[in-house]
Amino acid sequence: MNRTACEDMEYLTPTAVDRVSNYIKNMIIFKELKPGDRIPTEVELCRILNVGRGSVREALKILEATHLIQIRRGDGTYICNPDDISFANALLFKMILTNTSMDEMVEFREQIEISAVHLAVAHVQPEDLLLLKENISLFTACIENSPSDYAQLHKLDMGFHRLFAACMKNKLMEEIYLLAMDIFSPTILNNFETGQVLGADAQTTLISHKTIVQALETRDIHLGVHGVWQMLDIWKRWANKKKE
Protein backbone atom coordinates (compact mmCIF):
# COMPACT_ATOMS: atom_id res chain seq x y z
CA MET A 1 0.00 0.00 0.00
CA ASN A 2 1.46 3.35 -1.08
CA ARG A 3 2.11 6.06 1.50
CA THR A 4 0.49 9.45 1.02
CA ALA A 5 2.50 12.69 1.00
CA CYS A 6 1.02 13.60 4.40
CA GLU A 7 2.05 10.25 5.85
CA ASP A 8 5.57 10.73 4.50
CA MET A 9 5.79 14.18 6.08
CA GLU A 10 4.56 12.75 9.38
CA TYR A 11 7.13 9.98 9.13
CA LEU A 12 9.93 12.53 8.61
CA THR A 13 8.84 14.80 11.47
CA PRO A 14 11.40 14.48 14.28
CA THR A 15 10.18 13.03 17.55
CA ALA A 16 10.74 14.75 20.89
CA VAL A 17 13.71 12.44 21.46
CA ASP A 18 15.13 13.41 18.04
CA ARG A 19 14.72 17.11 18.84
CA VAL A 20 16.76 16.77 22.03
CA SER A 21 19.44 14.71 20.32
CA ASN A 22 19.67 17.05 17.32
CA TYR A 23 19.79 20.11 19.57
CA ILE A 24 22.87 18.82 21.39
CA LYS A 25 24.53 17.63 18.17
CA ASN A 26 23.99 21.04 16.56
CA MET A 27 25.51 22.80 19.58
CA ILE A 28 28.60 20.63 19.09
CA ILE A 29 28.72 21.22 15.31
CA PHE A 30 28.49 24.99 15.76
CA LYS A 31 31.13 24.92 18.53
CA GLU A 32 28.71 26.08 21.22
CA LEU A 33 29.73 22.97 23.14
CA LYS A 34 33.28 21.59 23.16
CA PRO A 35 34.91 18.49 24.68
CA GLY A 36 34.64 18.62 28.46
CA ASP A 37 31.81 21.17 28.45
CA ARG A 38 28.77 20.54 30.60
CA ILE A 39 25.51 20.44 28.63
CA PRO A 40 22.23 22.01 29.81
CA THR A 41 20.45 20.16 32.60
CA GLU A 42 17.39 17.99 31.99
CA VAL A 43 15.16 20.76 33.34
CA GLU A 44 16.77 23.33 31.05
CA LEU A 45 16.42 21.07 28.00
CA CYS A 46 12.75 20.47 28.82
CA ARG A 47 12.16 24.22 28.99
CA ILE A 48 14.21 25.13 25.90
CA LEU A 49 12.72 22.45 23.66
CA ASN A 50 9.27 22.17 25.23
CA VAL A 51 9.55 18.41 25.66
CA GLY A 52 8.95 16.01 28.53
CA ARG A 53 11.63 14.81 30.91
CA GLY A 54 11.23 11.23 29.69
CA SER A 55 12.15 12.29 26.14
CA VAL A 56 15.21 14.15 27.42
CA ARG A 57 16.41 11.14 29.42
CA GLU A 58 15.91 8.76 26.49
CA ALA A 59 17.85 11.09 24.16
CA LEU A 60 20.70 11.38 26.66
CA LYS A 61 20.89 7.60 27.03
CA ILE A 62 21.20 7.25 23.24
CA LEU A 63 23.92 9.91 23.06
CA GLU A 64 25.76 8.26 25.94
CA ALA A 65 25.61 4.88 24.20
CA THR A 66 27.37 6.40 21.18
CA HIS A 67 30.00 7.95 23.50
CA LEU A 68 29.08 11.49 22.49
CA ILE A 69 28.31 12.47 26.07
CA GLN A 70 29.22 11.19 29.51
CA ILE A 71 26.60 11.18 32.28
CA ARG A 72 28.23 11.65 35.69
CA ARG A 73 25.71 10.77 38.37
CA GLY A 74 25.23 13.61 40.80
CA ASP A 75 27.47 15.94 38.80
CA GLY A 76 26.00 16.54 35.35
CA THR A 77 26.39 15.52 31.72
CA TYR A 78 29.48 16.40 29.70
CA ILE A 79 30.69 16.27 26.10
CA CYS A 80 33.18 13.42 25.70
CA ASN A 81 36.80 13.79 24.69
CA PRO A 82 37.08 12.84 20.98
CA ASP A 83 39.95 10.47 21.78
CA ASP A 84 37.50 8.37 23.80
CA ILE A 85 35.08 7.98 20.88
CA SER A 86 35.53 4.92 18.66
CA PHE A 87 32.99 3.29 16.40
CA ALA A 88 35.39 0.72 14.93
CA ASN A 89 34.13 -2.28 16.89
CA ALA A 90 30.47 -1.43 16.36
CA LEU A 91 30.95 -1.04 12.61
CA LEU A 92 33.07 -4.18 12.43
CA PHE A 93 30.42 -6.29 14.14
CA LYS A 94 27.70 -4.73 11.99
CA MET A 95 29.63 -5.74 8.87
CA ILE A 96 29.97 -9.28 10.23
CA LEU A 97 26.33 -9.59 11.29
CA THR A 98 25.02 -8.24 7.97
CA ASN A 99 27.16 -10.74 6.07
CA THR A 100 29.19 -8.12 4.24
CA SER A 101 30.94 -9.88 1.38
CA MET A 102 34.67 -9.82 0.76
CA ASP A 103 34.04 -7.98 -2.52
CA GLU A 104 32.18 -5.23 -0.65
CA MET A 105 35.00 -4.93 1.87
CA VAL A 106 37.57 -4.69 -0.92
CA GLU A 107 35.55 -1.99 -2.68
CA PHE A 108 35.16 -0.09 0.59
CA ARG A 109 38.87 -0.20 1.36
CA GLU A 110 39.80 0.72 -2.22
CA GLN A 111 37.64 3.85 -2.14
CA ILE A 112 38.96 4.87 1.27
CA GLU A 113 42.59 4.36 0.23
CA ILE A 114 42.20 6.25 -3.07
CA SER A 115 40.47 9.19 -1.38
CA ALA A 116 43.25 9.24 1.21
CA VAL A 117 45.92 9.31 -1.51
CA HIS A 118 44.34 12.37 -3.13
CA LEU A 119 44.37 14.30 0.14
CA ALA A 120 47.81 13.08 1.21
CA VAL A 121 49.40 14.05 -2.12
CA ALA A 122 47.96 17.54 -1.76
CA HIS A 123 48.91 18.12 1.88
CA VAL A 124 51.93 15.95 2.80
CA GLN A 125 54.78 17.76 4.56
CA PRO A 126 58.55 17.00 4.54
CA GLU A 127 58.44 15.77 8.14
CA ASP A 128 55.69 13.30 7.19
CA LEU A 129 57.90 11.84 4.47
CA LEU A 130 60.79 11.41 6.90
CA LEU A 131 58.62 9.44 9.30
CA LEU A 132 57.23 7.25 6.52
CA LYS A 133 60.74 6.49 5.22
CA GLU A 134 61.87 5.62 8.73
CA ASN A 135 58.94 3.22 9.02
CA ILE A 136 59.91 1.59 5.72
CA SER A 137 63.50 1.17 6.93
CA LEU A 138 62.29 -0.56 10.11
CA PHE A 139 59.88 -2.69 8.10
CA THR A 140 62.68 -3.71 5.71
CA ALA A 141 64.98 -4.66 8.59
CA CYS A 142 62.23 -6.74 10.20
CA ILE A 143 61.55 -8.61 6.96
CA GLU A 144 65.25 -9.30 6.44
CA ASN A 145 66.07 -10.29 10.02
CA SER A 146 62.81 -11.56 11.56
CA PRO A 147 60.34 -12.48 8.78
CA SER A 148 58.43 -14.76 11.15
CA ASP A 149 57.87 -12.01 13.74
CA TYR A 150 54.35 -11.40 12.46
CA ALA A 151 53.33 -9.31 15.49
CA GLN A 152 56.09 -6.77 14.85
CA LEU A 153 55.42 -6.77 11.10
CA HIS A 154 51.75 -6.06 11.77
CA LYS A 155 52.66 -3.29 14.20
CA LEU A 156 54.95 -1.64 11.65
CA ASP A 157 52.39 -2.02 8.85
CA MET A 158 49.64 -0.41 10.93
CA GLY A 159 52.15 2.27 11.94
CA PHE A 160 52.71 3.04 8.25
CA HIS A 161 48.98 3.55 7.76
CA ARG A 162 48.73 5.83 10.81
CA LEU A 163 51.60 7.96 9.48
CA PHE A 164 49.98 7.99 6.04
CA ALA A 165 46.67 9.10 7.56
CA ALA A 166 48.42 12.06 9.21
CA CYS A 167 49.59 13.22 5.76
CA MET A 168 46.02 14.15 4.80
CA LYS A 169 45.85 17.07 7.29
CA ASN A 170 42.12 16.50 7.52
CA LYS A 171 40.95 15.31 10.94
CA LEU A 172 37.63 13.94 9.72
CA MET A 173 39.14 11.92 6.86
CA GLU A 174 41.96 10.78 9.13
CA GLU A 175 39.43 9.37 11.59
CA ILE A 176 37.51 7.61 8.81
CA TYR A 177 40.70 6.17 7.35
CA LEU A 178 41.93 4.92 10.73
CA LEU A 179 38.49 3.46 11.38
CA ALA A 180 38.79 1.50 8.13
CA MET A 181 42.25 0.27 9.08
CA ASP A 182 40.95 -0.85 12.50
CA ILE A 183 38.36 -2.91 10.67
CA PHE A 184 40.91 -4.54 8.37
CA SER A 185 43.61 -4.92 11.04
CA PRO A 186 42.64 -8.51 12.05
CA THR A 187 42.86 -9.68 8.44
CA ILE A 188 46.21 -7.93 7.97
CA LEU A 189 47.52 -9.57 11.14
CA ASN A 190 46.39 -12.96 9.91
CA ASN A 191 48.14 -12.37 6.59
CA PHE A 192 51.46 -11.80 8.34
CA GLU A 193 50.85 -14.73 10.68
CA THR A 194 50.36 -17.08 7.74
CA GLY A 195 53.54 -15.91 6.02
CA GLN A 196 52.67 -12.94 3.81
CA VAL A 197 56.22 -11.55 3.75
CA LEU A 198 57.89 -14.90 3.11
CA GLY A 199 58.96 -15.62 -0.46
CA ALA A 200 57.88 -13.28 -3.27
CA ASP A 201 55.53 -11.26 -1.08
CA ALA A 202 58.43 -9.83 0.92
CA GLN A 203 59.24 -7.53 -1.98
CA THR A 204 55.68 -6.76 -3.08
CA THR A 205 54.72 -5.66 0.43
CA LEU A 206 57.64 -3.24 0.55
CA ILE A 207 57.10 -2.07 -3.01
CA SER A 208 53.54 -0.94 -2.31
CA HIS A 209 54.67 1.15 0.66
CA LYS A 210 57.60 2.61 -1.27
CA THR A 211 55.37 3.41 -4.25
CA ILE A 212 52.98 5.38 -2.05
CA VAL A 213 55.83 7.32 -0.42
CA GLN A 214 57.34 8.09 -3.83
CA ALA A 215 53.92 9.31 -5.00
CA LEU A 216 53.65 11.63 -2.01
CA GLU A 217 57.19 12.92 -2.54
CA THR A 218 56.57 13.66 -6.24
CA ARG A 219 52.94 14.78 -5.76
CA ASP A 220 51.88 12.12 -8.28
CA ILE A 221 48.28 11.03 -7.68
CA HIS A 222 48.35 8.39 -10.44
CA LEU A 223 51.41 6.75 -8.93
CA GLY A 224 49.70 6.87 -5.53
CA VAL A 225 46.62 5.08 -6.87
CA HIS A 226 48.94 2.49 -8.45
CA GLY A 227 50.50 1.96 -5.02
CA VAL A 228 47.05 1.42 -3.52
CA TRP A 229 46.26 -1.23 -6.15
CA GLN A 230 49.58 -2.96 -5.41
CA MET A 231 48.72 -3.03 -1.71
CA LEU A 232 45.15 -4.21 -2.27
CA ASP A 233 46.29 -6.95 -4.64
CA ILE A 234 48.36 -8.51 -1.86
CA TRP A 235 45.63 -8.06 0.73
CA LYS A 236 42.91 -9.53 -1.54
CA ARG A 237 45.05 -12.52 -2.44
CA TRP A 238 45.73 -13.40 1.19
CA ALA A 239 42.17 -12.65 2.30
CA ASN A 240 40.85 -15.01 -0.38
CA LYS A 241 43.37 -17.66 0.69
CA LYS A 242 41.90 -17.41 4.19
CA LYS A 243 38.45 -18.27 2.81
CA GLU A 244 39.71 -21.44 1.07
Secondary structure, DSSP 8 states (H G I E B T S, - for coil): ----HHHHHHHHS--HHHHHHHHHHHHHHTTSS-TT-B---HHHHHHHHT--HHHHHHHHHHHHHTTSEEEETTTEEEE--GGG---HHHHHHHHHHTT--HHHHHHHHHHHHHHHHHHHHHH--HHHHHHHHHHHHHHHHHHHH-TT-HHHHHHHHHHHHHHHHHTT--HHHHHHHHHHHHHHHHHHHHHHHTTTTSTTHHHHHHHHHHHHHHHHHHT-HHHHHHHHHHHHHHHHHHHHHHH-
